């Protein structure tokens, strides 16, 4: 057996039949651990690298388990027929997959060697040396750019944005299929000026496509289930009209735009 198939990493979920995280029907593998702490994060159980207890509806379960590349590929392979028909494949999400970059590289390599389309959802907050080895095995890089103002970025995510913006520039230069995704969070980045600034940066580095993801509260109960509080309790999701207006801004800046997935 190829050694890289034995590479082990830590995940907190695998979801089959997703249509929101890259083209077609996909299997999503959620890596555990992230360097950011976005206040709106809908997967708070993916933020810590260590396993945790999560209590939901009176039941407690452990989130976080170790698994090999080969074990994941055996699951991913089950839906090959759907990938073929829909143009789908494997997406690595999280958490932040660059926190386990060798594991991500080996999983992407395994998928490519089996002829499976590959994508990652990643905010790019990692040294370039961790990103570059993934690129030969990637079909789509779905990259979050959340705000152009570094201080505001840090106040809502715990980290500044310079490294993210620089990595976006390098990824776009080395790899054509970079799609920028921006979660639209009221009180953080939901003005036309803020979205326009991100769209202009994306366009300036050669990106062709930008997706806007409306804030939602689906992860709220998980914060309490982890013994944490949810700091955006007062925030309402953006209206359809607001999302349409922001999508118009993306289109005006010459990008292909999309709301939702
Ligand atoms: S980068 Fe993604 S996974 Fe990490 S805290 Fe932010 S929203 Fe959550």
Boltz pocket constraint, residues with backbone or C-beta under 6 A from the ligand:
constraints:
  - pocket:
      binder: B
      contacts: [[A, 34], [A, 35], [A, 36], [A, 37], [A, 38], [A, 40], [A, 41], [A, 42], [A, 43], [A, 46], [A, 47], [A, 94], [A, 95], [A, 96], [A, 123]]
      max_distance: 6.0
